[in-house]
Amino acid sequence: MTYFAEFLADGPVELFNKDSTDEELFEAADVIQKLHVIAQELSNAPRFVEAKKKISNKYDEIERTLIEKFIQAHRMEDVNLMREIATILSNFKSYSECVNAYIEESQMSTFVGKDIFRDALPLTEKNFALIQEVFIAPEQVMSKFVLNVYKCKLQNYIETTLAASKTDTEKYLTNLNDLYTKTVQLSKELGKFKLGSEDSYLSKLTHTVFQQYLDSYISKEKQWMTDKCGRILQKFYDSKAHQKKQVSSGGLQEIRREMQALVGTRANINIAQIEDYGGETFLSEEVSIAILEEAKTAFSRCQVLSRPSELANNASQIVEVLLDYLINNFVNYALEIGLQAVPIPETKSQPQEIHFFKVTRQTNMIVYLIEKNFADFALPLLTASTKHGEFLLKKKMSLQALEQKLENGIDRSLNAIIGWVKMILQNEQKKSDYKPESDLELGLNPNLSSQACLKVVKYMSHNIAHINECLDGGNRECVMTELGIRFHRVVYEHLQTFQYNSTGAMCLICDINEYRKCVRELKSNLVNTLFDTLHSLCNLLLVKPENLDQVRNGEHLAVLDSSILLNFIQLRSDYKSQKIASFLRGITA
């Protein structure tokens, strides 16, 4: 009460001065803190107003002095003095300023290097021990210490780093991913200090620091993917000196092609030149890998930077960009160009190269790479969400569209090959090949095989080798078999337009043997059987009339309809003169 009386009296009150010892300061602090409590209870009567004002001023003065002393003690690493002052200040209203001063002093000379994350953990570990010794509520101080690291130091560092790369989207996304990853790792490492009242304290701090960047992340990622894919494709087309053009399939395009083939065949003219681009496929595994590598990076960032509730949706947006550029803008475009480039057989020109099988090979490889990328990087982000089913459906539809174009292109290519075969046979095969007037004509061709046959075999072998090189597995087996079936049909129909004498039949047998040798390269049992049967049919043109019945009951011919056999036998030049019908039991009407 003596001290209180001094404050009631007129004139200044001096509880301590600049020459006071620490003990005197602490005693004055104890006195003023108690007087401050008493003053709160006093009324605002005139006699107390001045006293309350002087107590408040002295309270503030001592409080400031204690905080200054605390800072000095901290700089001098006097832990005991720090602890004593902190304990005294814990009863003062500005105790938080003491904590703030400690945090500011502790972090003042740190985080000045390029790697703020390298300094954060050692600094926190060092101060954790000191805070435990100095403050009476160390958990609260420690939480505030880390809060300042995140909200001030770390956030400022992140803002500065990202602002510097704002004009470079790729660098911005790389920095954002790196900063977020390091912050999450830092939070895990700081988790051992049991900060905050909740286990999610550090996660919430991380979210707060990055919220504005995570909100806009996917739009930047999608824009970057779009720009990057576009640049990769444009660079590729530039390297080919190719300007992309509008392409269309089906409908009018098919009608136009059919008209071109029809008029070109019948009128021996060409409506429009088919551009084959010098065999360029406009596909590249390297380009596809480059785009898929960018997608891999995007999916990786997506997994890191997407909130759990947004992960599947964000990943699906990356998938859409990938499907659009790699399948629709790249592969689909190449298939359309490839379809248009398949040549139409013409009577005036030599057989042209068929490049679509190379397109097929590259497409299959690119689709394999896409499927693997999706399985490894996209699907894990979409599993257990509605986006998973949507993704599978979109992918299925996109790949089915490619598959349909591949089937159309292969069918068109096989038609072109067979069309050229038909042209060669029509233009090169002479009636005298199979019905020479004398053995002298046969002597001009000691190999017996006709020139038309040899040209066809050379052309077919070239294409079979090309298909073998471009296709594999079940695809190759199916295409080879189909090619063989169509080839057989053309040869079969072609042979029925001639008549054969015995010498010509020998030449025909030689031709058929060349065809059989050729189709062995197809590795198709069905095709081999077809040509073996054709060989047996051709024997009907060679054997003596009295042996026809025996030949037609052979292994390959016994299963054939009798009308087929009769049609072939009637091709013999001696059919009527030798009264061959009389040698055929049960085959003629």
Secondary structure, 3 states (H helix, E strand, C coil): CHHHHHHHCCCCCCCCCCCCCHHHHHHHHHHHHHHHHHHHHCCCCHHHHHHHHHHHHHHHHHHHHHHHHHHHHHHCCCHHHHHHHHHHHCCCCCHHHHHHHHHHHHHHCCCCCCCHHHHHHHHHHHHHHHHHHHCCCHHHHHHHHHHHHHHHHHHHHHHHHHHHCCCCHHHHHHHHHHHHHHHHHHHHHHHHHCCCCCCCHHHHHHHHHHHHHHHCHHHHHHHHHHHHHHHHHHHHHHHCCCCCCCCCCCCHHHHHHHHHHHHHHHHCCCCCCCCCHHHCCCCCHHHHHHHHHHHHHHHHHHHHHCCCCCHHHHHHHHHHHHHHHHHHHHHHHHHHHHHHHCCCCCCCCCCCCCCHHHHHHHHHHHHHHHHHHHHHHHHHHHCCCHHHHHHHHHHHHHHHHHHHHHHHHHHHHHHHHHHHHHHHHHHHCCHHHHCCCCHHHHHCCCCCCCHHHHHHHHHHHHHHHHHHHHCCHHHHHHHHHHHHHHHHHHHHHHHCCCCECHHHHHHHHHHHHHHHHHHHHHCCHHHHHHHHHHHHHHHCCCCCHHHHHHHHCCCCCCCCCHHHHHHHHCCECCCCCCCHHHHCCCCCC
